[in-house]
C-alpha cells in the first residue's frame, strides 16, 4: 500500500513539472523573460523534489516511537516487572568449551536465574567465576547463572574462542566456561549500562534485583568492601 502511494505521488509531481515546462517554453516572451522563467522552473523543480523526498521519508519512518515494520521494539525491564514469554522461548547461541549450541532458557524457568553480563576486557567479570561455579553446583536444583556476552562488546565466536585459549584466560584457573554469545536481545531487554552487570530473576519470572557486583561469594560480609586486587 505504501509503495503504491509513493508511485502515485511521483506520477503527480511528474505531471505538474511537465505542464509547467510546457507553459514556460511555449510562451512568446522574450529571451530574458525565458531565462528568468527557466531559473524559476529549476527552483520549482528542486522544491517539488524536496517535498516528494520528505513525504516519502515520513511515510517510511517510524512515528511516535513505533518500531519499523517487521521489527519488534524492545522496552527495557525495570525491577519488579515480569520477563516476557519471549524471554523463555527465544533461542540463543551458547558457547560451551569451544563448541556452540542454540537453545532457549526454558529449562531454567522456575529457578532463581541470574544473568551475568560480561566481556573479555573486564577482569572483575571473570575473577568471580570460580565462586559463582561453587554456588551453582551447591544449589544446582534451585539456581542457574547464565553468562551473556552481547554484540556491543564486538566479540564474536572467533575472537572469544581465541581468548579462552589464551594464557590470560588460563591463568584464571577456569576449567570450563559457557556463555551466551553474539547476543542482541537480552542486552536491550535488561538495559545493560556497565560491566559486570547481574540481573536476578526469581522463580516467578520477575526481575528482582540488579547489581554491579557479584553477590555469590563466600568471602563477602557486610558492608561488602572488596579486597584490593
GUTOR-470079 format. One record per residue (C-alpha): residue in one letter; x, y, z. Coordinates in Angstrom, 1 decimal. Each point is the difference from the previous one (the first is absolute). Layout:
! residues N
<pt><residu>A</residu><X>X</X><Y>Y</Y><Z>Z</Z></pt>
...
***
This chain:
! residues 229
<pt><residu>X</residu><X>0.0</X><Y>0.0</Y><Z>0.0</Z></pt>
<pt><residu>X</residu><X>2.8</X><Y>2.4</Y><Z>0.9</Z></pt>
<pt><residu>X</residu><X>1.9</X><Y>-0.7</Y><Z>-3.2</Z></pt>
<pt><residu>X</residu><X>-3.2</X><Y>0.6</Y><Z>-2.0</Z></pt>
<pt><residu>X</residu><X>-0.4</X><Y>3.4</Y><Z>1.7</Z></pt>
<pt><residu>X</residu><X>3.6</X><Y>0.9</Y><Z>-0.8</Z></pt>
<pt><residu>X</residu><X>-0.5</X><Y>-0.8</Y><Z>-3.7</Z></pt>
<pt><residu>X</residu><X>-3.1</X><Y>2.1</Y><Z>-0.1</Z></pt>
<pt><residu>X</residu><X>1.8</X><Y>3.0</Y><Z>1.6</Z></pt>
<pt><residu>X</residu><X>2.8</X><Y>-0.4</Y><Z>-2.4</Z></pt>
<pt><residu>X</residu><X>-2.3</X><Y>0.0</Y><Z>-3.0</Z></pt>
<pt><residu>X</residu><X>-1.8</X><Y>3.1</Y><Z>1.3</Z></pt>
<pt><residu>X</residu><X>3.1</X><Y>2.0</Y><Z>0.4</Z></pt>
<pt><residu>X</residu><X>1.3</X><Y>-1.1</Y><Z>-3.5</Z></pt>
<pt><residu>X</residu><X>-3.3</X><Y>1.1</Y><Z>-1.5</Z></pt>
<pt><residu>X</residu><X>0.2</X><Y>3.4</Y><Z>1.7</Z></pt>
<pt><residu>X</residu><X>3.6</X><Y>0.5</Y><Z>-1.2</Z></pt>
<pt><residu>X</residu><X>-0.8</X><Y>-1.0</Y><Z>-3.5</Z></pt>
<pt><residu>X</residu><X>-2.9</X><Y>2.5</Y><Z>-0.3</Z></pt>
<pt><residu>X</residu><X>2.2</X><Y>2.8</Y><Z>1.5</Z></pt>
<pt><residu>X</residu><X>2.8</X><Y>-0.5</Y><Z>-2.4</Z></pt>
<pt><residu>X</residu><X>-2.4</X><Y>0.0</Y><Z>-3.0</Z></pt>
<pt><residu>X</residu><X>-1.5</X><Y>3.3</Y><Z>1.1</Z></pt>
<pt><residu>X</residu><X>3.4</X><Y>1.6</Y><Z>0.5</Z></pt>
<pt><residu>X</residu><X>1.7</X><Y>-1.0</Y><Z>-3.3</Z></pt>
<pt><residu>X</residu><X>-3.1</X><Y>0.4</Y><Z>-2.2</Z></pt>
<pt><residu>X</residu><X>-0.6</X><Y>3.6</Y><Z>1.1</Z></pt>
<pt><residu>X</residu><X>0.7</X><Y>3.0</Y><Z>-2.2</Z></pt>
<pt><residu>X</residu><X>2.1</X><Y>1.9</Y><Z>2.5</Z></pt>
<pt><residu>X</residu><X>3.4</X><Y>1.4</Y><Z>-0.9</Z></pt>
<pt><residu>X</residu><X>3.2</X><Y>-1.8</Y><Z>0.7</Z></pt>
<pt><residu>X</residu><X>0.8</X><Y>1.6</Y><Z>3.3</Z></pt>
<pt><residu>X</residu><X>-3.5</X><Y>-0.8</Y><Z>1.2</Z></pt>
<pt><residu>X</residu><X>0.5</X><Y>-3.6</Y><Z>-1.1</Z></pt>
<pt><residu>X</residu><X>3.3</X><Y>-0.1</Y><Z>1.9</Z></pt>
<pt><residu>X</residu><X>-1.7</X><Y>1.3</Y><Z>3.1</Z></pt>
<pt><residu>X</residu><X>-2.7</X><Y>-2.5</Y><Z>-0.4</Z></pt>
<pt><residu>X</residu><X>2.5</X><Y>-2.8</Y><Z>-0.5</Z></pt>
<pt><residu>X</residu><X>1.6</X><Y>1.0</Y><Z>3.3</Z></pt>
<pt><residu>X</residu><X>-3.3</X><Y>0.0</Y><Z>1.7</Z></pt>
<pt><residu>X</residu><X>-0.8</X><Y>-3.4</Y><Z>-1.4</Z></pt>
<pt><residu>X</residu><X>3.2</X><Y>-1.5</Y><Z>1.3</Z></pt>
<pt><residu>X</residu><X>-0.8</X><Y>1.4</Y><Z>3.5</Z></pt>
<pt><residu>X</residu><X>-3.5</X><Y>-1.3</Y><Z>-0.3</Z></pt>
<pt><residu>X</residu><X>1.3</X><Y>-3.5</Y><Z>-1.0</Z></pt>
<pt><residu>X</residu><X>2.4</X><Y>-0.1</Y><Z>2.9</Z></pt>
<pt><residu>X</residu><X>-2.7</X><Y>1.0</Y><Z>2.4</Z></pt>
<pt><residu>X</residu><X>-2.3</X><Y>-2.8</Y><Z>-1.3</Z></pt>
<pt><residu>X</residu><X>2.8</X><Y>-2.5</Y><Z>0.2</Z></pt>
<pt><residu>X</residu><X>0.7</X><Y>0.9</Y><Z>3.6</Z></pt>
<pt><residu>X</residu><X>-3.7</X><Y>-0.1</Y><Z>0.9</Z></pt>
<pt><residu>X</residu><X>-0.3</X><Y>-3.4</Y><Z>-1.6</Z></pt>
<pt><residu>X</residu><X>3.0</X><Y>-1.4</Y><Z>1.8</Z></pt>
<pt><residu>X</residu><X>-1.3</X><Y>1.4</Y><Z>3.3</Z></pt>
<pt><residu>X</residu><X>-3.4</X><Y>-1.6</Y><Z>-0.4</Z></pt>
<pt><residu>X</residu><X>1.6</X><Y>-3.3</Y><Z>-0.9</Z></pt>
<pt><residu>X</residu><X>2.3</X><Y>0.1</Y><Z>3.0</Z></pt>
<pt><residu>X</residu><X>-2.9</X><Y>0.8</Y><Z>2.3</Z></pt>
<pt><residu>X</residu><X>-1.9</X><Y>-3.0</Y><Z>-1.4</Z></pt>
<pt><residu>X</residu><X>2.9</X><Y>-2.3</Y><Z>0.6</Z></pt>
<pt><residu>X</residu><X>1.2</X><Y>1.2</Y><Z>3.4</Z></pt>
<pt><residu>X</residu><X>-1.5</X><Y>-1.3</Y><Z>3.3</Z></pt>
<pt><residu>X</residu><X>-2.1</X><Y>2.5</Y><Z>1.8</Z></pt>
<pt><residu>X</residu><X>-0.7</X><Y>0.5</Y><Z>3.7</Z></pt>
<pt><residu>X</residu><X>2.8</X><Y>-2.4</Y><Z>1.0</Z></pt>
<pt><residu>X</residu><X>-1.5</X><Y>-2.9</Y><Z>-2.0</Z></pt>
<pt><residu>X</residu><X>2.4</X><Y>-2.6</Y><Z>-1.3</Z></pt>
<pt><residu>X</residu><X>0.5</X><Y>-0.3</Y><Z>-3.8</Z></pt>
<pt><residu>X</residu><X>-2.2</X><Y>-2.5</Y><Z>-1.9</Z></pt>
<pt><residu>X</residu><X>1.2</X><Y>-3.6</Y><Z>0.7</Z></pt>
<pt><residu>X</residu><X>1.8</X><Y>0.9</Y><Z>3.2</Z></pt>
<pt><residu>X</residu><X>-1.0</X><Y>-0.3</Y><Z>3.6</Z></pt>
<pt><residu>X</residu><X>0.8</X><Y>2.9</Y><Z>2.3</Z></pt>
<pt><residu>X</residu><X>1.8</X><Y>-1.2</Y><Z>3.2</Z></pt>
<pt><residu>X</residu><X>-0.9</X><Y>1.9</Y><Z>3.1</Z></pt>
<pt><residu>X</residu><X>2.6</X><Y>-0.4</Y><Z>2.8</Z></pt>
<pt><residu>X</residu><X>-1.4</X><Y>-1.7</Y><Z>3.2</Z></pt>
<pt><residu>X</residu><X>0.2</X><Y>1.7</Y><Z>3.4</Z></pt>
<pt><residu>X</residu><X>0.1</X><Y>-1.8</Y><Z>3.3</Z></pt>
<pt><residu>X</residu><X>-3.4</X><Y>-1.4</Y><Z>0.9</Z></pt>
<pt><residu>X</residu><X>-1.1</X><Y>-0.8</Y><Z>-3.5</Z></pt>
<pt><residu>X</residu><X>-0.5</X><Y>-3.5</Y><Z>-1.4</Z></pt>
<pt><residu>X</residu><X>2.1</X><Y>-1.1</Y><Z>-2.9</Z></pt>
<pt><residu>X</residu><X>-2.0</X><Y>-0.5</Y><Z>-3.3</Z></pt>
<pt><residu>X</residu><X>-0.7</X><Y>-3.5</Y><Z>-1.2</Z></pt>
<pt><residu>X</residu><X>2.4</X><Y>0.5</Y><Z>-2.9</Z></pt>
<pt><residu>X</residu><X>2.8</X><Y>0.1</Y><Z>2.7</Z></pt>
<pt><residu>X</residu><X>-0.5</X><Y>-3.7</Y><Z>0.6</Z></pt>
<pt><residu>X</residu><X>-0.7</X><Y>-1.1</Y><Z>-3.6</Z></pt>
<pt><residu>X</residu><X>2.5</X><Y>2.0</Y><Z>-2.0</Z></pt>
<pt><residu>X</residu><X>3.0</X><Y>-2.0</Y><Z>-1.2</Z></pt>
<pt><residu>X</residu><X>3.5</X><Y>1.2</Y><Z>0.9</Z></pt>
<pt><residu>X</residu><X>3.5</X><Y>-1.0</Y><Z>-1.2</Z></pt>
<pt><residu>X</residu><X>1.9</X><Y>-1.6</Y><Z>2.8</Z></pt>
<pt><residu>X</residu><X>3.8</X><Y>-0.5</Y><Z>0.1</Z></pt>
<pt><residu>X</residu><X>0.8</X><Y>-3.2</Y><Z>2.0</Z></pt>
<pt><residu>X</residu><X>3.7</X><Y>-0.8</Y><Z>0.3</Z></pt>
<pt><residu>X</residu><X>0.8</X><Y>0.7</Y><Z>-3.7</Z></pt>
<pt><residu>X</residu><X>-3.2</X><Y>-1.3</Y><Z>-1.4</Z></pt>
<pt><residu>X</residu><X>-3.3</X><Y>1.8</Y><Z>-0.7</Z></pt>
<pt><residu>X</residu><X>-3.6</X><Y>-0.9</Y><Z>0.4</Z></pt>
<pt><residu>X</residu><X>-3.3</X><Y>1.8</Y><Z>-0.5</Z></pt>
<pt><residu>X</residu><X>-2.5</X><Y>-0.3</Y><Z>2.8</Z></pt>
<pt><residu>X</residu><X>-2.6</X><Y>1.9</Y><Z>2.0</Z></pt>
<pt><residu>X</residu><X>-0.1</X><Y>0.9</Y><Z>3.7</Z></pt>
<pt><residu>X</residu><X>-3.1</X><Y>-2.1</Y><Z>0.5</Z></pt>
<pt><residu>X</residu><X>1.8</X><Y>-2.7</Y><Z>2.1</Z></pt>
<pt><residu>X</residu><X>0.8</X><Y>2.6</Y><Z>2.6</Z></pt>
<pt><residu>X</residu><X>-3.6</X><Y>1.2</Y><Z>0.5</Z></pt>
<pt><residu>X</residu><X>-1.0</X><Y>-0.4</Y><Z>3.7</Z></pt>
<pt><residu>X</residu><X>3.6</X><Y>0.4</Y><Z>1.3</Z></pt>
<pt><residu>X</residu><X>1.8</X><Y>3.1</Y><Z>1.3</Z></pt>
<pt><residu>X</residu><X>1.6</X><Y>1.1</Y><Z>-3.2</Z></pt>
<pt><residu>X</residu><X>2.9</X><Y>2.5</Y><Z>0.0</Z></pt>
<pt><residu>X</residu><X>1.1</X><Y>1.6</Y><Z>-3.3</Z></pt>
<pt><residu>X</residu><X>3.7</X><Y>0.9</Y><Z>0.2</Z></pt>
<pt><residu>X</residu><X>0.9</X><Y>2.5</Y><Z>-2.7</Z></pt>
<pt><residu>X</residu><X>3.8</X><Y>0.1</Y><Z>-0.7</Z></pt>
<pt><residu>X</residu><X>2.7</X><Y>0.6</Y><Z>-2.6</Z></pt>
<pt><residu>X</residu><X>3.6</X><Y>-1.2</Y><Z>-0.3</Z></pt>
<pt><residu>X</residu><X>1.5</X><Y>3.4</Y><Z>0.9</Z></pt>
<pt><residu>X</residu><X>-1.8</X><Y>0.1</Y><Z>3.4</Z></pt>
<pt><residu>X</residu><X>2.3</X><Y>-1.7</Y><Z>2.5</Z></pt>
<pt><residu>X</residu><X>-2.5</X><Y>0.1</Y><Z>2.8</Z></pt>
<pt><residu>X</residu><X>-2.6</X><Y>-1.7</Y><Z>-2.2</Z></pt>
<pt><residu>X</residu><X>2.2</X><Y>-3.1</Y><Z>0.0</Z></pt>
<pt><residu>X</residu><X>1.7</X><Y>0.0</Y><Z>3.4</Z></pt>
<pt><residu>X</residu><X>-3.2</X><Y>-1.0</Y><Z>1.8</Z></pt>
<pt><residu>X</residu><X>-0.8</X><Y>-2.9</Y><Z>-2.3</Z></pt>
<pt><residu>X</residu><X>1.4</X><Y>-2.7</Y><Z>2.3</Z></pt>
<pt><residu>X</residu><X>-2.2</X><Y>1.2</Y><Z>2.8</Z></pt>
<pt><residu>X</residu><X>-3.0</X><Y>0.1</Y><Z>-2.3</Z></pt>
<pt><residu>X</residu><X>0.8</X><Y>-3.6</Y><Z>-1.1</Z></pt>
<pt><residu>X</residu><X>0.1</X><Y>-1.0</Y><Z>3.7</Z></pt>
<pt><residu>X</residu><X>-3.5</X><Y>1.3</Y><Z>0.7</Z></pt>
<pt><residu>X</residu><X>-1.4</X><Y>-1.4</Y><Z>-3.3</Z></pt>
<pt><residu>X</residu><X>1.2</X><Y>-3.5</Y><Z>1.0</Z></pt>
<pt><residu>X</residu><X>-1.2</X><Y>0.3</Y><Z>3.5</Z></pt>
<pt><residu>X</residu><X>-3.5</X><Y>1.1</Y><Z>-0.9</Z></pt>
<pt><residu>X</residu><X>-0.2</X><Y>-1.6</Y><Z>-3.4</Z></pt>
<pt><residu>X</residu><X>-3.8</X><Y>-0.7</Y><Z>0.4</Z></pt>
<pt><residu>X</residu><X>-0.9</X><Y>3.5</Y><Z>0.9</Z></pt>
<pt><residu>X</residu><X>2.6</X><Y>2.4</Y><Z>-1.5</Z></pt>
<pt><residu>X</residu><X>1.3</X><Y>0.6</Y><Z>-3.5</Z></pt>
<pt><residu>X</residu><X>2.5</X><Y>2.7</Y><Z>-1.2</Z></pt>
<pt><residu>X</residu><X>0.0</X><Y>0.7</Y><Z>-3.7</Z></pt>
<pt><residu>X</residu><X>2.9</X><Y>2.1</Y><Z>-1.3</Z></pt>
<pt><residu>X</residu><X>-0.8</X><Y>2.4</Y><Z>-2.8</Z></pt>
<pt><residu>X</residu><X>2.4</X><Y>1.6</Y><Z>-2.5</Z></pt>
<pt><residu>X</residu><X>-1.8</X><Y>2.4</Y><Z>-2.1</Z></pt>
<pt><residu>X</residu><X>0.5</X><Y>1.5</Y><Z>-3.5</Z></pt>
<pt><residu>X</residu><X>1.1</X><Y>3.5</Y><Z>1.3</Z></pt>
<pt><residu>X</residu><X>3.2</X><Y>-1.7</Y><Z>1.3</Z></pt>
<pt><residu>X</residu><X>0.9</X><Y>-0.8</Y><Z>-3.6</Z></pt>
<pt><residu>X</residu><X>1.1</X><Y>-3.4</Y><Z>1.1</Z></pt>
<pt><residu>X</residu><X>-1.2</X><Y>-2.8</Y><Z>-2.3</Z></pt>
<pt><residu>X</residu><X>0.6</X><Y>-3.7</Y><Z>0.2</Z></pt>
<pt><residu>X</residu><X>3.5</X><Y>0.1</Y><Z>-1.7</Z></pt>
<pt><residu>X</residu><X>1.3</X><Y>2.8</Y><Z>2.3</Z></pt>
<pt><residu>X</residu><X>-1.4</X><Y>-1.7</Y><Z>3.1</Z></pt>
<pt><residu>X</residu><X>1.3</X><Y>-3.4</Y><Z>-0.9</Z></pt>
<pt><residu>X</residu><X>3.5</X><Y>1.4</Y><Z>-0.4</Z></pt>
<pt><residu>X</residu><X>-0.3</X><Y>1.8</Y><Z>3.4</Z></pt>
<pt><residu>X</residu><X>-1.1</X><Y>-3.2</Y><Z>1.8</Z></pt>
<pt><residu>X</residu><X>3.1</X><Y>-1.7</Y><Z>-1.3</Z></pt>
<pt><residu>X</residu><X>2.3</X><Y>2.9</Y><Z>1.0</Z></pt>
<pt><residu>X</residu><X>2.5</X><Y>0.0</Y><Z>2.9</Z></pt>
<pt><residu>X</residu><X>-1.9</X><Y>2.9</Y><Z>1.6</Z></pt>
<pt><residu>X</residu><X>-3.2</X><Y>-2.1</Y><Z>0.3</Z></pt>
<pt><residu>X</residu><X>1.7</X><Y>-3.2</Y><Z>1.0</Z></pt>
<pt><residu>X</residu><X>1.6</X><Y>1.9</Y><Z>3.0</Z></pt>
<pt><residu>X</residu><X>-3.5</X><Y>0.4</Y><Z>1.4</Z></pt>
<pt><residu>X</residu><X>-0.1</X><Y>-3.7</Y><Z>0.8</Z></pt>
<pt><residu>X</residu><X>-3.3</X><Y>-0.6</Y><Z>-1.7</Z></pt>
<pt><residu>X</residu><X>-0.2</X><Y>-3.5</Y><Z>-1.4</Z></pt>
<pt><residu>X</residu><X>-3.4</X><Y>0.5</Y><Z>-1.7</Z></pt>
<pt><residu>X</residu><X>-1.9</X><Y>3.0</Y><Z>-1.3</Z></pt>
<pt><residu>X</residu><X>-3.3</X><Y>0.6</Y><Z>-1.7</Z></pt>
<pt><residu>X</residu><X>-1.8</X><Y>3.1</Y><Z>-1.1</Z></pt>
<pt><residu>X</residu><X>-2.6</X><Y>1.4</Y><Z>-2.3</Z></pt>
<pt><residu>X</residu><X>2.0</X><Y>1.9</Y><Z>-2.7</Z></pt>
<pt><residu>X</residu><X>-0.9</X><Y>2.4</Y><Z>-2.8</Z></pt>
<pt><residu>X</residu><X>-3.1</X><Y>1.1</Y><Z>1.9</Z></pt>
<pt><residu>X</residu><X>-2.1</X><Y>2.9</Y><Z>-1.2</Z></pt>
<pt><residu>X</residu><X>-3.2</X><Y>-0.7</Y><Z>1.9</Z></pt>
<pt><residu>X</residu><X>0.8</X><Y>-0.3</Y><Z>3.7</Z></pt>
<pt><residu>X</residu><X>2.3</X><Y>3.0</Y><Z>-0.1</Z></pt>
<pt><residu>X</residu><X>-3.0</X><Y>2.2</Y><Z>-1.0</Z></pt>
<pt><residu>X</residu><X>-2.5</X><Y>-1.7</Y><Z>2.2</Z></pt>
<pt><residu>X</residu><X>2.0</X><Y>0.6</Y><Z>3.1</Z></pt>
<pt><residu>X</residu><X>1.6</X><Y>3.4</Y><Z>-0.9</Z></pt>
<pt><residu>X</residu><X>3.5</X><Y>-1.0</Y><Z>0.9</Z></pt>
<pt><residu>X</residu><X>2.0</X><Y>3.1</Y><Z>0.8</Z></pt>
<pt><residu>X</residu><X>3.3</X><Y>-1.3</Y><Z>1.6</Z></pt>
<pt><residu>X</residu><X>2.0</X><Y>-3.1</Y><Z>0.6</Z></pt>
<pt><residu>X</residu><X>-0.3</X><Y>-2.3</Y><Z>1.8</Z></pt>
<pt><residu>X</residu><X>-3.8</X><Y>0.3</Y><Z>0.2</Z></pt>
<pt><residu>X</residu><X>-2.2</X><Y>-2.6</Y><Z>1.7</Z></pt>
<pt><residu>X</residu><X>-3.7</X><Y>-0.4</Y><Z>-0.4</Z></pt>
<pt><residu>X</residu><X>-1.9</X><Y>-2.3</Y><Z>2.5</Z></pt>
<pt><residu>X</residu><X>-3.2</X><Y>-1.5</Y><Z>-1.3</Z></pt>
<pt><residu>X</residu><X>-2.0</X><Y>-1.9</Y><Z>2.7</Z></pt>
<pt><residu>X</residu><X>-1.9</X><Y>-3.2</Y><Z>-0.3</Z></pt>
<pt><residu>X</residu><X>-3.1</X><Y>1.9</Y><Z>-1.2</Z></pt>
<pt><residu>X</residu><X>1.8</X><Y>1.6</Y><Z>-2.9</Z></pt>
<pt><residu>X</residu><X>0.2</X><Y>3.4</Y><Z>1.7</Z></pt>
<pt><residu>X</residu><X>3.1</X><Y>2.2</Y><Z>-0.2</Z></pt>
<pt><residu>X</residu><X>0.8</X><Y>0.2</Y><Z>3.6</Z></pt>
<pt><residu>X</residu><X>3.4</X><Y>1.6</Y><Z>0.2</Z></pt>
<pt><residu>X</residu><X>2.7</X><Y>1.8</Y><Z>-2.1</Z></pt>
<pt><residu>X</residu><X>3.5</X><Y>0.3</Y><Z>1.3</Z></pt>
<pt><residu>X</residu><X>3.4</X><Y>1.0</Y><Z>-1.3</Z></pt>
<pt><residu>X</residu><X>1.9</X><Y>-2.4</Y><Z>2.2</Z></pt>
<pt><residu>X</residu><X>-0.2</X><Y>-3.8</Y><Z>0.5</Z></pt>
<pt><residu>X</residu><X>-1.8</X><Y>-0.9</Y><Z>3.2</Z></pt>
<pt><residu>X</residu><X>0.8</X><Y>-3.7</Y><Z>-0.3</Z></pt>
<pt><residu>X</residu><X>3.2</X><Y>0.0</Y><Z>2.0</Z></pt>
<pt><residu>X</residu><X>0.7</X><Y>-1.8</Y><Z>3.2</Z></pt>
<pt><residu>X</residu><X>2.4</X><Y>2.7</Y><Z>1.2</Z></pt>
<pt><residu>X</residu><X>-2.5</X><Y>2.9</Y><Z>-0.1</Z></pt>
<pt><residu>X</residu><X>-1.1</X><Y>1.5</Y><Z>3.2</Z></pt>
<pt><residu>X</residu><X>-1.7</X><Y>3.3</Y><Z>0.7</Z></pt>
<pt><residu>X</residu><X>0.7</X><Y>2.7</Y><Z>-1.0</Z></pt>
<pt><residu>X</residu><X>1.3</X><Y>-2.0</Y><Z>-3.1</Z></pt>
<pt><residu>X</residu><X>3.3</X><Y>1.8</Y><Z>-0.5</Z></pt>
<pt><residu>X</residu><X>2.2</X><Y>-1.6</Y><Z>-2.6</Z></pt>
<pt><residu>X</residu><X>3.6</X><Y>-1.0</Y><Z>0.8</Z></pt>
<pt><residu>X</residu><X>2.6</X><Y>1.7</Y><Z>-2.2</Z></pt>
<pt><residu>X</residu><X>0.8</X><Y>-1.9</Y><Z>-3.1</Z></pt>
***
